[in-house]
Amino acid sequence: MKGLLIFILLICTAKPVYCQKITTPYDTVQYEQLFVKSKNNKTGATLLLVAGAGLCVLGASTFEIHFSNDDSRNTASYILVGTSTAMVLTSIPLFSRAGKLRRKALKLQKTGAN
């Protein structure tokens, strides 16, 4: 029993010694790297937005207006418009993340930490 108690006590005291130090993102990432990440996110978001808008225009231009219940001729148009909508909606979080990274980099740059 005494040996078990000593063993548990050693484990409890040894755990804090070998734990990883918790750091904030400001400590580990340089502001130049944050600017690069922001630029890459913004480039990807712009690419998705422009490609989505182009596919939407393409899908809308190939849409055939007819007055029957058969929509099989417009299947490709529906697919293009649906895909373009998904691409445009996917670009929104990327723009948001790029802005957040840029603000974080500017805040870090103003503090002078490097």
Order of alpha helices (4+ residues) and beta strands (2+ residues): alpha-alpha-alpha-alpha
